[in-house]
Amino acid sequence: MGVWSPLEVLEKRQRARPDGAEGMARSQYGRPAYKRPYAMSVDTSTCSPVEGARFIR
């Protein structure tokens, strides 16, 4: 199961967090595991946390 979001959304969320280190979202976004194909995936920019959990379940 892959859970992802566009980089712009991740960076916006990161800036909103009091403990979000600048550049962390971008560095993690570039990792191979983030781009790897999954049998199922959820784009968290297009659904609420509850909707995403329902989809996974």
FIKOLZA-1660 file (N, C-alpha, C; in steps of 0.1 Angstrom, whole numbers, plus 5000, padded with zeros to 4 digits):
% residues 57
   i   px   py   pz ch aa at
   1 5008 4988 5000  A  M  N
   1 5000 5000 5000  A  M CA
   1 5009 5012 5000  A  M  C
   2 5007 5021 4990  A  G  N
   2 5014 5033 4990  A  G CA
   2 5005 5045 4994  A  G  C
   3 5011 5054 5002  A  V  N
   3 5004 5066 5006  A  V CA
   3 5012 5077 5001  A  V  C
   4 5007 5086 4993  A  W  N
   4 5015 5097 4988  A  W CA
   4 5007 5110 4986  A  W  C
   5 5014 5120 4982  A  S  N
   5 5008 5133 4979  A  S CA
   5 5018 5141 4970  A  S  C
   6 5013 5150 4962  A  P  N
   6 5022 5158 4954  A  P CA
   6 5032 5166 4963  A  P  C
   7 5043 5168 4958  A  L  N
   7 5054 5175 4965  A  L CA
   7 5049 5189 4971  A  L  C
   8 5042 5196 4963  A  E  N
   8 5037 5209 4967  A  E CA
   8 5029 5208 4980  A  E  C
   9 5020 5198 4980  A  V  N
   9 5011 5196 4992  A  V CA
   9 5020 5192 5004  A  V  C
  10 5029 5183 5002  A  L  N
  10 5038 5179 5013  A  L CA
  10 5046 5190 5019  A  L  C
  11 5051 5199 5010  A  E  N
  11 5059 5211 5015  A  E CA
  11 5050 5220 5023  A  E  C
  12 5037 5222 5018  A  K  N
  12 5028 5231 5025  A  K CA
  12 5025 5225 5039  A  K  C
  13 5023 5212 5040  A  R  N
  13 5020 5206 5053  A  R CA
  13 5032 5207 5062  A  R  C
  14 5044 5205 5056  A  Q  N
  14 5056 5206 5064  A  Q CA
  14 5058 5220 5070  A  Q  C
  15 5055 5231 5062  A  R  N
  15 5056 5244 5067  A  R CA
  15 5046 5247 5078  A  R  C
  16 5035 5240 5078  A  A  N
  16 5024 5242 5088  A  A CA
  16 5028 5236 5102  A  A  C
  17 5037 5226 5101  A  R  N
  17 5041 5219 5114  A  R CA
  17 5051 5227 5121  A  R  C
  18 5050 5228 5135  A  P  N
  18 5060 5235 5143  A  P CA
  18 5073 5227 5143  A  P  C
  19 5073 5215 5140  A  D  N
  19 5086 5207 5141  A  D CA
  19 5091 5203 5127  A  D  C
  20 5085 5209 5116  A  G  N
  20 5088 5205 5103  A  G CA
  20 5101 5211 5098  A  G  C
  21 5112 5204 5097  A  A  N
  21 5125 5209 5092  A  A CA
  21 5124 5212 5078  A  A  C
  22 5129 5224 5074  A  E  N
  22 5128 5228 5060  A  E CA
  22 5136 5219 5051  A  E  C
  23 5130 5215 5040  A  G  N
  23 5136 5206 5030  A  G CA
  23 5134 5191 5033  A  G  C
  24 5128 5188 5044  A  M  N
  24 5126 5174 5047  A  M CA
  24 5116 5167 5037  A  M  C
  25 5105 5173 5034  A  A  N
  25 5096 5168 5025  A  A CA
  25 5102 5165 5011  A  A  C
  26 5110 5175 5006  A  R  N
  26 5116 5174 4993  A  R CA
  26 5126 5162 4993  A  R  C
  27 5134 5161 5004  A  S  N
  27 5144 5151 5004  A  S CA
  27 5138 5137 5005  A  S  C
  28 5127 5135 5012  A  Q  N
  28 5120 5123 5013  A  Q CA
  28 5113 5119 5001  A  Q  C
  29 5108 5129 4994  A  Y  N
  29 5100 5127 4982  A  Y CA
  29 5109 5121 4971  A  Y  C
  30 5121 5124 4971  A  G  N
  30 5130 5119 4961  A  G CA
  30 5135 5105 4963  A  G  C
  31 5132 5099 4974  A  R  N
  31 5137 5085 4977  A  R CA
  31 5130 5075 4968  A  R  C
  32 5137 5065 4964  A  P  N
  32 5131 5055 4955  A  P CA
  32 5119 5048 4961  A  P  C
  33 5118 5046 4974  A  A  N
  33 5106 5039 4979  A  A CA
  33 5093 5048 4977  A  A  C
  34 5095 5061 4977  A  Y  N
  34 5083 5069 4975  A  Y CA
  34 5077 5068 4961  A  Y  C
  35 5086 5065 4951  A  K  N
  35 5081 5064 4937  A  K CA
  35 5078 5050 4933  A  K  C
  36 5081 5040 4941  A  R  N
  36 5079 5026 4938  A  R CA
  36 5065 5023 4935  A  R  C
  37 5062 5014 4926  A  P  N
  37 5048 5010 4923  A  P CA
  37 5042 5001 4934  A  P  C
  38 5030 5004 4937  A  Y  N
  38 5023 4996 4947  A  Y CA
  38 5010 4990 4941  A  Y  C
  39 5005 4979 4946  A  A  N
  39 4993 4974 4941  A  A CA
  39 4981 4983 4943  A  A  C
  40 4982 4991 4954  A  M  N
  40 4972 5001 4958  A  M CA
  40 4979 5013 4963  A  M  C
  41 4973 5025 4960  A  S  N
  41 4979 5037 4966  A  S CA
  41 4968 5047 4969  A  S  C
  42 4971 5056 4978  A  V  N
  42 4961 5066 4982  A  V CA
  42 4968 5080 4981  A  V  C
  43 4962 5089 4974  A  D  N
  43 4967 5102 4972  A  D CA
  43 4961 5111 4983  A  D  C
  44 4968 5114 4994  A  T  N
  44 4962 5121 5005  A  T CA
  44 4958 5135 5002  A  T  C
  45 4962 5140 4990  A  S  N
  45 4958 5154 4987  A  S CA
  45 4944 5154 4981  A  S  C
  46 4938 5143 4978  A  T  N
  46 4925 5142 4972  A  T CA
  46 4914 5136 4981  A  T  C
  47 4918 5133 4994  A  C  N
  47 4908 5127 5003  A  C CA
  47 4911 5131 5017  A  C  C
  48 4901 5130 5025  A  S  N
  48 4903 5133 5040  A  S CA
  48 4910 5121 5046  A  S  C
  49 4916 5123 5058  A  P  N
  49 4922 5111 5065  A  P CA
  49 4912 5100 5067  A  P  C
  50 4899 5103 5070  A  V  N
  50 4889 5092 5072  A  V CA
  50 4887 5085 5059  A  V  C
  51 4885 5093 5048  A  E  N
  51 4883 5086 5035  A  E CA
  51 4895 5077 5031  A  E  C
  52 4907 5082 5033  A  G  N
  52 4919 5074 5030  A  G CA
  52 4919 5061 5039  A  G  C
  53 4916 5062 5051  A  A  N
  53 4915 5050 5060  A  A CA
  53 4905 5040 5055  A  A  C
  54 4894 5046 5051  A  R  N
  54 4883 5037 5046  A  R CA
  54 4888 5029 5033  A  R  C
  55 4895 5037 5024  A  F  N
  55 4900 5031 5012  A  F CA
  55 4909 5019 5015  A  F  C
  56 4918 5022 5025  A  I  N
  56 4928 5012 5029  A  I CA
  56 4922 5000 5035  A  I  C
  57 4912 5003 5044  A  R  N
  57 4906 4992 5051  A  R CA
  57 4898 4983 5041  A  R  C
% end
